[in-house]
């Protein structure tokens, strides 16, 4: 069988080595030799596994660890270009958005948008655009630009529909959440009721499709609650105006 090569982390002095990535679950320690460090990370299998680790950290809300890895590998992914750069930029933008650093997230997404050369009808292209459009939507929402957020959340939903798929609970939640905010700000009770209904549909669909994901269920429930409170406030305001 094939032999597996290991790097002995004990063979390097601490001041002459760099640790990948974090205090727990260290993957490996490498010498601070730029050539060795770069060559190891440039290996497609290593780089692919490292990006997968970033995705796992993001999914489990371990944002600092994901950020540490991306800071290390983003220059390499940019140099390699193509799908490496695309995936890395999207992850990095998602990290910045979760850190509430929305302006930086937007810069990364615009860089990403400039390099995407997939046609919407290419095989699997909808998954790429769905991912990118959603991150754009989250970033614009964080910046308080609800019109732009709605535009991109709608694009994320449309790419699925054009691919012959149904809108996901995530789509319904994203669109409904932004519409709720916009309706509350404009004072439109009818629009707010429709938006809150859409978020409730997202919650019902999520419970059916991913009942084990209680964290996301709680987030959608929070949005439903916000919509319900907003409706109560709108009715109260309308009642007060009539009394006058």
MARLUM-264000 format. One record per atom (N, C-alpha, C, O): residue in one letter; x, y, z. Coordinates in steps of 0.2 Angstrom, whole numbers, padded with zeros to 4 digits, always signed. Example, Ala and Ser with C-alpha at 12.3 -4.5 7.8 and 13.67 -1.06 7.14 Angstrom:
<rs>
A+0066-0028+0039 A+0062-0022+0039 A+0066-0016+0039 A+0071-0017+0042 S+0064-0011+0035 S+0068-0005+0036 S+0064+0000+0039 S+0067+0006+0040 
</rs>
This chain:
<rs>
X+0004-0006+0000 X+0000+0000+0000 X+0004+0006+0000 X+0010+0006+0001 X+0001+0012-0001 X+0004+0018-0001 X+0007+0020+0006 X+0003+0019+0011 X+0012+0023+0006 X+0015+0026+0013 X+0012+0033+0013 X+0012+0037+0009 X+0011+0035+0019 X+0009+0042+0021 X+0014+0046+0024 X+0017+0043+0029 X+0016+0052+0021 X+0021+0056+0024 X+0019+0060+0029 X+0014+0063+0028 X+0022+0061+0034 X+0020+0065+0040 X+0026+0070+0041 X+0032+0068+0040 X+0024+0076+0043 X+0029+0081+0045 X+0030+0081+0053 X+0024+0081+0056 X+0035+0079+0056 X+0036+0079+0063 X+0036+0086+0066 X+0041+0090+0065 X+0031+0087+0069 X+0030+0094+0072 X+0035+0095+0078 X+0036+0101+0080 X+0038+0090+0080 X+0043+0091+0086 X+0050+0093+0083 X+0054+0094+0087 X+0051+0092+0077 X+0057+0093+0074 X+0059+0101+0073 X+0064+0102+0071 X+0054+0105+0074 X+0055+0112+0073 X+0055+0116+0079 X+0051+0114+0084 X+0059+0121+0080 X+0059+0125+0086 X+0053+0130+0085 X+0052+0132+0080 X+0050+0131+0091 X+0043+0135+0091 X+0044+0142+0087 X+0040+0144+0083 X+0050+0145+0088 X+0051+0152+0085 X+0053+0151+0078 X+0052+0156+0074 X+0054+0145+0075 X+0056+0144+0068 X+0050+0141+0064 X+0051+0138+0059 X+0044+0140+0068 X+0039+0136+0064 X+0032+0140+0065 X+0032+0144+0069 X+0028+0138+0061 X+0021+0141+0061 X+0016+0135+0061 X+0017+0130+0058 X+0011+0136+0065 X+0006+0131+0067 X-0001+0132+0062 X-0003+0138+0062 X-0003+0127+0059 X-0009+0127+0056 X-0014+0123+0060 X-0013+0117+0061 X-0020+0125+0061 X-0023+0132+0061 X-0027+0132+0068 X-0032+0130+0068 X-0024+0135+0073 X-0028+0136+0079 X-0025+0131+0084 X-0020+0127+0083 X-0027+0132+0090 X-0024+0128+0096 X-0026+0121+0097 X-0023+0117+0098 X-0033+0120+0095 X-0035+0113+0095 X-0036+0110+0088 X-0037+0114+0083 X-0034+0104+0088 X-0035+0101+0081 X-0030+0103+0076 X-0031+0104+0071 X-0024+0104+0079 X-0018+0107+0074 X-0017+0102+0069 X-0016+0096+0070 X-0017+0104+0062 X-0016+0100+0057 X-0009+0098+0056 X-0007+0092+0056 X-0004+0103+0057 X+0003+0102+0056 X+0007+0108+0058 X+0004+0113+0058 X+0013+0107+0060 X+0017+0113+0061 X+0022+0113+0055 X+0025+0107+0053 X+0023+0118+0052 X+0028+0119+0046 X+0034+0124+0048 X+0033+0129+0052 X+0039+0123+0045 X+0045+0128+0046 X+0043+0134+0042 X+0039+0134+0038 X+0045+0140+0045 X+0044+0146+0042 X+0048+0147+0036 X+0049+0153+0034 X+0050+0142+0032 X+0053+0142+0026 X+0047+0144+0021 X+0043+0140+0020 X+0048+0149+0017 X+0042+0151+0013 X+0041+0146+0007 X+0036+0145+0005 X+0047+0143+0005 X+0046+0138+0000 X+0043+0132+0002 X+0038+0130-0001 X+0044+0129+0008 X+0041+0123+0010 X+0034+0125+0012 X+0029+0121+0010 X+0033+0131+0015 X+0026+0132+0017 X+0021+0133+0011 X+0016+0130+0011 X+0024+0137+0006 X+0020+0138+0000 X+0019+0131-0004 X+0013+0130-0006 X+0024+0127-0004 X+0023+0121-0008 X+0018+0116-0005 X+0014+0113-0009 X+0018+0116+0002 X+0013+0112+0005 X+0006+0114+0004 X+0002+0110+0002 X+0005+0120+0005 X-0002+0123+0004 X-0004+0123-0004 X-0010+0123-0005 X+0001+0124-0008 X-0001+0124-0015 X-0004+0117-0018 X-0007+0116-0023 X-0002+0112-0014 X-0004+0105-0016 X-0012+0105-0017 X-0015+0107-0012 X-0015+0103-0022 X-0022+0104-0023 X-0026+0100-0018 X-0031+0102-0015 X-0023+0094-0016 X-0027+0090-0011 X-0027+0094-0004 X-0032+0094+0000 X-0021+0096-0002 X-0020+0100+0004 X-0025+0106+0004 X-0028+0108+0009 X-0024+0110-0001 X-0028+0116-0002 X-0035+0115-0002 X-0039+0119+0001 X-0038+0110-0005 X-0045+0108-0006 X-0047+0106+0001 X-0053+0108+0003 X-0043+0102+0005 X-0045+0100+0012 X-0045+0106+0016 X-0050+0106+0021 X-0041+0111+0015 X-0041+0117+0020 X-0047+0121+0018 X-0050+0124+0023 X-0049+0122+0012 X-0055+0126+0011 X-0061+0122+0013 X-0066+0125+0016 X-0061+0115+0013 X-0067+0112+0016 X-0067+0113+0024 X-0072+0113+0027 X-0061+0113+0027 X-0061+0115+0034 X-0064+0122+0036 X-0067+0123+0041 X-0062+0127+0031 X-0065+0133+0032 X-0073+0133+0032 X-0077+0136+0036 X-0076+0129+0027 X-0083+0128+0026 X-0086+0125+0033 X-0091+0127+0035 X-0082+0120+0036 X-0085+0117+0042 X-0085+0121+0048 X-0089+0121+0052 X-0079+0125+0048 X-0079+0130+0053 X-0085+0135+0053 X-0088+0137+0058 X-0086+0138+0047 X-0092+0142+0046 X-0098+0139+0048 X-0102+0143+0051 X-0099+0133+0046 X-0106+0130+0047 X-0107+0129+0055 X-0112+0129+0057 X-0101+0128+0058 X-0102+0127+0066 X-0100+0134+0069 X-0099+0134+0075 X-0101+0140+0066 X-0100+0146+0069 X-0093+0147+0073 X-0093+0151+0077 X-0088+0144+0070 X-0081+0145+0073 X-0078+0150+0068 X-0073+0148+0064 X-0080+0156+0068 X-0078+0161+0063 X-0071+0163+0064 X-0067+0164+0059 X-0068+0164+0070 X-0061+0166+0071 X-0056+0161+0068 X-0051+0163+0065 X-0058+0154+0069 X-0054+0149+0066 X-0054+0149+0058 X-0049+0149+0055 X-0060+0150+0056 X-0061+0151+0048 X-0057+0157+0046 X-0054+0156+0040 X-0057+0162+0049 X-0054+0168+0047 X-0046+0167+0047 X-0043+0170+0043 X-0043+0164+0052 X-0036+0163+0053 X-0034+0159+0047 X-0029+0160+0044 X-0038+0154+0045 X-0036+0149+0039 X-0036+0154+0033 X-0031+0153+0029 X-0041+0157+0032 X-0042+0161+0025 X-0037+0166+0025 X-0034+0168+0019 X-0035+0169+0030 X-0029+0174+0030 X-0023+0171+0027 X-0019+0174+0024 X-0022+0165+0029 X-0016+0161+0027 X-0016+0159+0020 X-0011+0160+0016 X-0022+0157+0017 X-0022+0154+0010 X-0025+0158+0005 X-0025+0157-0001 X-0028+0164+0007 X-0031+0168+0002 X-0026+0170-0004 X-0028+0171-0010 X-0020+0172-0002 X-0015+0174-0007 X-0014+0168-0012 X-0013+0170-0018 X-0013+0162-0010 X-0012+0156-0014 X-0018+0155-0018 X-0017+0154-0024 X-0024+0156-0016 X-0030+0155-0020 X-0031+0160-0025 X-0033+0159-0031 X-0029+0166-0024 X-0029+0172-0029 X-0024+0170-0034 X-0025+0171-0040 X-0018+0168-0032 X-0013+0166-0037 X-0015+0160-0042 X-0014+0160-0048 X-0018+0155-0039 X-0021+0150-0043 X-0026+0151-0047 X-0027+0148-0053 X-0031+0156-0045 X-0036+0158-0049 X-0042+0153-0050 X-0042+0148-0046 X-0046+0154-0055 X-0051+0149-0056 X-0056+0148-0051 X-0058+0152-0047 X-0058+0142-0050 X-0062+0140-0045 X-0059+0140-0038 X-0063+0141-0033 X-0053+0140-0037 X-0049+0141-0031 X-0051+0148-0028 X-0053+0149-0023 X-0050+0153-0033 X-0051+0160-0031 X-0058+0161-0029 X-0060+0165-0025 X-0062+0158-0033 X-0069+0159-0033 X-0072+0157-0026 X-0075+0160-0022 X-0070+0151-0024 X-0072+0148-0018 X-0070+0151-0012 X-0073+0152-0007 X-0063+0153-0012 X-0060+0156-0007 X-0063+0163-0006 X-0064+0165+0000 X-0064+0167-0011 X-0067+0174-0010 X-0074+0174-0007 X-0076+0178-0003 X-0078+0169-0009 X-0084+0168-0007 X-0084+0166+0001 X-0088+0169+0005 X-0080+0162+0003 X-0079+0160+0010 X-0077+0166+0014 X-0079+0168+0019 X-0072+0170+0011 X-0069+0176+0015 X-0074+0181+0016 X-0075+0184+0021 X-0079+0182+0010 X-0084+0187+0011 X-0089+0185+0016 X-0092+0189+0020 X-0091+0178+0016 X-0095+0176+0021 X-0092+0177+0029 X-0096+0179+0033 X-0086+0176+0029 X-0083+0177+0036 X-0083+0184+0038 X-0085+0186+0044 X-0082+0189+0033 X-0082+0196+0035 X-0089+0198+0036 X-0090+0202+0041 X-0094+0195+0033 X-0101+0197+0034 X-0103+0194+0041 X-0106+0198+0045 X-0101+0188+0043 X-0102+0186+0050 X-0099+0190+0055 X-0101+0190+0061 X-0093+0193+0054 X-0090+0197+0058 X-0093+0205+0058 X-0090+0209+0062 X-0098+0206+0054 X-0101+0212+0054 X-0097+0217+0050 X-0098+0223+0051 X-0092+0215+0046 X-0088+0219+0043 X-0090+0219+0035 X-0087+0217+0031 X-0096+0222+0035 X-0100+0222+0028 X-0096+0225+0022 X-0097+0223+0017 X-0093+0231+0024 X-0090+0235+0018 X-0084+0230+0015 X-0083+0230+0009 X-0080+0227+0020 X-0075+0222+0017 X-0078+0216+0013 X-0075+0214+0008 X-0084+0214+0016 X-0087+0208+0013 X-0089+0210+0006 X-0088+0206+0001 X-0092+0216+0005 X-0094+0219-0002 X-0088+0219-0007 X-0089+0218-0012 X-0082+0222-0004 X-0077+0222-0008 X-0074+0215-0011 X-0073+0215-0017 X-0075+0210-0007 X-0073+0204-0009 X-0078+0201-0014 X-0076+0197-0019 X-0084+0202-0013 X-0089+0200-0017 X-0089+0203-0024 X-0090+0200-0029 X-0087+0209-0024 X-0086+0213-0031 X-0080+0210-0034 X-0081+0209-0041 X-0075+0208-0031 X-0069+0205-0034 X-0071+0198-0037 X-0069+0196-0042 X-0075+0195-0033 X-0078+0188-0035 X-0082+0189-0041 X-0082+0185-0046 X-0087+0194-0041 X-0091+0195-0047 X-0087+0196-0053 X-0090+0194-0059 X-0082+0199-0053 X-0078+0201-0059 X-0074+0195-0062 X-0073+0195-0068 X-0073+0190-0058 X-0070+0184-0061 X-0074+0178-0063 X-0072+0173-0066 X-0081+0178-0061 X-0085+0173-0063 X-0086+0173-0070 X-0088+0178-0073 X-0085+0167-0073 X-0086+0167-0081 X-0090+0161-0082 X-0091+0159-0088 X-0094+0159-0078 X-0099+0154-0079 X-0105+0157-0082 X-0108+0162-0080 X-0108+0153-0087 X-0115+0155-0090 X-0120+0152-0085 X-0119+0147-0082 X-0126+0155-0084 X-0131+0153-0080 X-0133+0146-0082 X-0136+0143-0077 X-0133+0144-0088 X-0136+0138-0090 X-0130+0132-0090 X-0132+0127-0092 X-0124+0134-0088 X-0119+0129-0087 X-0121+0124-0082 X-0124+0126-0077 X-0119+0118-0082 X-0120+0113-0077 X-0118+0115-0071 X-0112+0116-0070 X-0122+0115-0066 X-0120+0116-0059 X-0119+0124-0058 X-0117+0126-0052 X-0120+0128-0063 X-0119+0135-0062 X-0123+0138-0057 X-0122+0143-0053 X-0130+0136-0056 X-0134+0139-0052 X-0132+0138-0045 X-0134+0143-0041 X-0128+0133-0043 X-0126+0132-0036 X-0121+0138-0034 X-0121+0141-0029 X-0117+0140-0039 X-0112+0145-0038 X-0115+0152-0037 X-0114+0155-0033 X-0120+0153-0042 X-0123+0159-0042 X-0128+0160-0036 X-0128+0166-0033 X-0131+0155-0034 X-0135+0155-0028 X-0131+0157-0022 X-0133+0161-0018 X-0125+0154-0021 X-0121+0155-0016 X-0118+0162-0016 X-0118+0166-0011 X-0116+0165-0022 X-0114+0172-0022 X-0119+0177-0021 X-0118+0182-0017 X-0125+0176-0024 X-0130+0180-0024 X-0133+0181-0016 X-0134+0186-0014 X-0133+0175-0013 X-0135+0176-0006 X-0130+0180-0002 X-0132+0184+0003 X-0124+0179-0003 X-0119+0183+0001 X-0120+0190-0001 X-0119+0194+0004 X-0121+0192-0007 X-0122+0199-0009 X-0128+0201-0005 X-0128+0207-0002 X-0133+0197-0005 X-0140+0199-0001 X-0138+0201+0006 X-0141+0206+0009 X-0135+0196+0010 X-0133+0197+0017 X-0129+0203+0018 X-0130+0207+0023 X-0124+0204+0014 X-0120+0210+0014 X-0124+0216+0014 X-0123+0221+0018 X-0128+0217+0008 X-0132+0223+0007 X-0137+0224+0013 X-0138+0230+0015 X-0139+0219+0015 X-0144+0219+0021 X-0140+0222+0027 X-0143+0226+0031 X-0134+0219+0028 X-0130+0222+0034 X-0129+0229+0033 X-0128+0233+0038 X-0128+0231+0027 X-0126+0238+0026 X-0132+0243+0026 X-0132+0249+0025 X-0138+0240+0027 X-0145+0244+0027 X-0147+0246+0021 X-0152+0250+0020 X-0145+0242+0015 X-0147+0244+0008 X-0152+0238+0006 X-0150+0233+0003 X-0158+0239+0009 X-0163+0234+0008 X-0165+0232+0001 X-0167+0227-0001 X-0165+0238-0003 X-0167+0237-0010 X-0162+0232-0014 X-0164+0228-0018 X-0156+0234-0013 X-0151+0229-0016 X-0151+0222-0013 X-0150+0218-0017 X-0152+0222-0006 X-0152+0215-0003 X-0158+0211-0006 X-0157+0205-0008 X-0164+0214-0007 X-0170+0211-0010 X-0168+0209-0017 X-0170+0203-0019 X-0165+0213-0021 X-0163+0211-0028 X-0159+0205-0028 X-0160+0201-0032 X-0154+0204-0024 X-0149+0199-0024 X-0152+0192-0021 X-0151+0187-0024 X-0156+0193-0016 X-0160+0187-0013 X-0165+0184-0019 X-0166+0178-0019 X-0168+0189-0022 X-0172+0187-0028 X-0169+0183-0033 X-0171+0178-0036 X-0163+0186-0035 X-0158+0183-0040 X-0157+0175-0038 X-0157+0171-0042 X-0155+0175-0031 X-0153+0168-0029 X-0159+0163-0029 X-0158+0157-0031 X-0165+0166-0028 X-0171+0162-0029 X-0172+0160-0037 X-0174+0154-0039 X-0171+0165-0041 X-0173+0164-0048 X-0168+0159-0051 X-0170+0156-0056 X-0162+0159-0049 X-0157+0154-0053 X-0159+0147-0051 X-0158+0143-0056 X-0163+0146-0046 X-0165+0139-0044 X-0171+0138-0049 X-0172+0132-0052 X-0176+0142-0049 X-0182+0142-0053 X-0180+0140-0060 X-0183+0136-0064 X-0175+0144-0063 X-0173+0143-0070 X-0170+0136-0071 X-0169+0134-0077 X-0167+0133-0066 X-0164+0127-0066 X-0169+0121-0065 X-0167+0115-0065 X-0175+0123-0064 X-0180+0118-0063 X-0181+0116-0056 X-0184+0111-0055 X-0179+0120-0051 X-0179+0118-0044 X-0184+0123-0041 X-0186+0128-0043 X-0186+0121-0035 X-0191+0125-0031 X-0187+0130-0027 X-0181+0128-0025 X-0190+0135-0025 X-0187+0140-0020 X-0186+0136-0013 X-0190+0132-0011 X-0180+0137-0010 X-0179+0134-0004 X-0182+0138+0002 X-0184+0144+0001 X-0182+0135+0008 X-0184+0138+0014 X-0179+0144+0015 X-0181+0149+0018 X-0173+0144+0013 X-0168+0149+0014 X-0170+0155+0010 X-0170+0161+0012 X-0172+0154+0004 X-0175+0159-0001 X-0181+0163+0002 X-0181+0169+0003 X-0185+0159+0005 X-0191+0162+0007 X-0190+0166+0014 X-0193+0171+0015 X-0185+0163+0018 X-0183+0167+0024 X-0180+0174+0022 X-0181+0179+0025 X-0175+0173+0017 X-0171+0179+0015 X-0176+0184+0013 X-0175+0190+0015 X-0180+0183+0008 X-0184+0187+0004 X-0189+0190+0009 X-0191+0196+0010 X-0192+0186+0013 X-0197+0188+0018 X-0195+0192+0023 X-0198+0197+0026 X-0189+0191+0025 X-0185+0195+0031 X-0184+0202+0028 X-0186+0207+0032 X-0182+0203+0022 X-0180+0210+0020 X-0187+0213+0018 X-0188+0219+0020 X-0192+0210+0016 X-0198+0213+0014 X-0202+0215+0021 X-0205+0220+0021 X-0201+0211+0026 X-0204+0213+0032 X-0201+0220+0035 X-0204+0224+0037 X-0194+0220+0034 X-0191+0227+0036 X-0193+0232+0032 X-0195+0238+0035 X-0194+0231+0026 X-0196+0237+0021 X-0203+0239+0022 X-0205+0245+0022 X-0207+0234+0024 X-0214+0235+0025 X-0215+0239+0032 X-0219+0243+0032 X-0211+0237+0037 X-0212+0240+0043 X-0210+0248+0042 X-0213+0252+0045 X-0204+0249+0039 X-0202+0256+0038 X-0206+0260+0034 X-0207+0266+0035 X-0210+0257+0029 X-0215+0261+0025 X-0222+0261+0028 X-0226+0265+0026 X-0223+0257+0034 X-0230+0257+0037 X-0235+0254+0033 X-0241+0255+0034 X-0233+0249+0029 X-0238+0245+0025 X-0240+0239+0029 X-0236+0234+0029 X-0246+0239+0031 X-0248+0233+0035 X-0249+0227+0031 X-0248+0221+0032 X-0252+0228+0025 X-0254+0223+0020 X-0247+0219+0018 X-0247+0213+0018 X-0242+0223+0016 X-0236+0221+0014 X-0232+0217+0020 X-0229+0212+0019 X-0233+0220+0026 X-0230+0217+0032 X-0233+0210+0033 X-0230+0205+0035 X-0240+0209+0033 X-0243+0203+0034 X-0241+0198+0029 X-0240+0192+0030 X-0240+0200+0022 X-0238+0195+0017 X-0231+0193+0018 X-0229+0187+0017 X-0226+0198+0020 X-0220+0196+0022 X-0219+0191+0028 X-0215+0186+0027 X-0223+0192+0033 X-0223+0188+0039 X-0225+0181+0037 X-0223+0176+0040 X-0230+0181+0033 X-0233+0174+0030 X-0227+0170+0027 X-0227+0164+0027 X-0223+0174+0023 X-0218+0171+0019 X-0213+0168+0024 X-0210+0162+0022 X-0211+0172+0029 X-0206+0169+0034 X-0209+0163+0037 X-0205+0158+0039 X-0215+0163+0039 X-0219+0157+0042 X-0218+0151+0038 X-0217+0146+0040 X-0219+0152+0031 X-0219+0147+0026 X-0212+0144+0026 X-0211+0138+0026 X-0207+0148+0027 X-0200+0146+0027 X-0199+0142+0033 X-0195+0137+0033 X-0201+0144+0039 X-0201+0140+0045 X-0204+0133+0044 X-0201+0128+0046 X-0210+0133+0042 X-0213+0127+0041 X-0209+0122+0036 X-0209+0116+0038 X-0207+0125+0031 X-0203+0121+0026 X-0196+0118+0029 X-0194+0113+0028 X-0193+0123+0033 X-0187+0121+0037 X-0188+0115+0042 X-0184+0110+0042 X-0193+0116+0045 X-0195+0110+0050 X-0196+0104+0047 X-0195+0098+0050 X-0199+0104+0041 X-0200+0098+0037 X-0194+0095+0034 X-0193+0089+0034 X-0190+0099+0032 X-0184+0097+0028 X-0178+0096+0032 X-0174+0091+0031 X-0177+0100+0038 X-0171+0099+0042 X-0173+0100+0049 X-0171+0105+0053 X-0177+0095+0052 X-0179+0096+0059 X-0174+0096+0064 X-0175+0098+0070 X-0168+0093+0062 X-0163+0093+0067 X-0159+0099+0068 X-0155+0100+0073 X-0160+0104+0064 X-0156+0110+0064 X-0160+0115+0068 X-0163+0119+0065 X-0159+0115+0075 X-0162+0119+0079 X-0160+0126+0079 X-0163+0131+0081 X-0153+0127+0078 X-0150+0134+0078 X-0154+0138+0072 X-0156+0144+0073 X-0154+0135+0066 X-0158+0139+0061 X-0165+0140+0062 X-0168+0145+0060 X-0168+0135+0065 X-0175+0136+0067 X-0176+0141+0071 X-0181+0145+0071 X-0172+0142+0076 X-0172+0148+0081 X-0172+0154+0078 X-0175+0159+0079 X-0167+0155+0073 X-0166+0161+0069 X-0172+0163+0065 X-0174+0169+0065 X-0175+0158+0062 X-0181+0160+0058 X-0187+0161+0063 X-0191+0166+0061 X-0188+0158+0068 X-0193+0159+0073 X-0192+0167+0076 X-0197+0170+0077 X-0186+0169+0077 X-0184+0176+0079 X-0187+0181+0074 X-0190+0186+0076 X-0186+0179+0067 X-0189+0183+0062 X-0197+0183+0062 X-0200+0189+0061 X-0200+0178+0063 X-0207+0177+0064 X-0209+0182+0069 X-0214+0185+0069 X-0206+0181+0075 X-0208+0185+0081 X-0207+0193+0080 X-0211+0196+0082 X-0202+0195+0076 X-0201+0202+0074 X-0207+0204+0070 X-0209+0210+0071 X-0209+0200+0065 X-0214+0202+0061 X-0221+0203+0065 X-0225+0207+0063 X-0222+0198+0069 X-0228+0198+0073 X-0228+0205+0078 X-0233+0208+0078 X-0222+0206+0081 X-0222+0212+0085 X-0223+0218+0080 X-0226+0223+0082 X-0220+0218+0075 X-0220+0224+0070 X-0228+0225+0068 X-0230+0231+0068 X-0231+0220+0067 X-0238+0220+0065 X-0242+0223+0071 X-0247+0228+0069 X-0241+0221+0077 X-0245+0224+0083 X-0243+0231+0083 X-0248+0235+0085 X-0237+0233+0082 X-0235+0240+0083 X-0239+0244+0077 X-0241+0250+0078 X-0239+0242+0071 X-0243+0245+0066 X-0250+0246+0067 X-0253+0251+0066 X-0253+0241+0070 X-0261+0241+0071 X-0262+0246+0077 X-0267+0250+0077 X-0257+0246+0082 X-0258+0251+0087 X-0257+0258+0085 X-0261+0262+0087 X-0253+0259+0080 X-0252+0266+0078 X-0258+0268+0074 X-0260+0274+0074 X-0261+0263+0070 X-0267+0265+0066 X-0272+0266+0070 X-0276+0271+0069 X-0273+0262+0076 X-0278+0264+0081 X-0278+0270+0084 X-0283+0274+0085 X-0272+0272+0086 X-0270+0279+0089 X-0272+0285+0084 X-0275+0290+0086 X-0271+0284+0078 X-0272+0289+0073 X-0280+0290+0072 X-0282+0295+0071 X-0283+0284+0072 X-0291+0285+0071 X-0294+0288+0077 X-0299+0292+0077 X-0291+0287+0083 X-0294+0290+0089 X-0293+0297+0089 X-0297+0301+0092 X-0288+0300+0086 X-0287+0307+0086 X-0292+0310+0081 X-0292+0316+0080 
</rs>
